[in-house]
Amino acid sequence: MSTYRELQKQIAVLTAQAEAMKAKVLAEIIAVLKETIQKYGITAAQLGFRAEDRKSSSVF
């Protein structure tokens, strides 16, 4: 049976792996989105973004 410390170490390792995988997948998704947006000339308005959204949003 694992000790508490061993389980905590496993949690830390798995958390780091999950965060790295999430970042990789997110980067791949963003790349595909950017390529598709450019390929089809999709505008921010077509995606539902408004001009004031760009000024107040820290996401984009």
N, C-alpha and C positions, 0 to 999 in steps of 0.2 A: 504494500500500500504506500502511496506517495505521502510525503509530509506536506505540511502547509507551505513551507518555503519552496519546495519543489514545484508545487502547483502554482504558486505565485510567479515563479520563474517561467513556467510554461505559458501562463497567461500573458506575461510580458512579451515573450517571443512570438506568440500567436497574434497578439495585438499589433506588434511591429510588422509582421508579415501581412496582416489584413490591411493595414494602412498603406503599405507599399503597393499591394495589389490594387487597392481602390484608386490610388494616385495614377497607376499605370492605365487602368481601364478608363478613368476619367480623361486622361490625356488622349487616348485613342478615340474616345467618343467625340471630344472637342475637335480633333483633327478631321474626323469624318464630317462633322457638322460644318466646319469652316469650308471644307472642300465643296460640299453640297450647296452651301449658301452662295459661294462664288460661282460655281458651275451654272446654277439656275438664276443668278442675279436676284436672289431673295433679299428684300429690304427689311429693315427693322420694323417698319410699319406693318408689313405683311405678317411678321411674327408677333404682332401685338404690342410692340414697344412704342412708347411715345417720346417725344423730344425731352420732356421734363423728367422722364425716367432715367435718362442718361446722366443728367446733372446730379440727381440725388442718389443714384445707385452706386454702391461700392463694389458690386459684383462684377460689373462690366467696365 
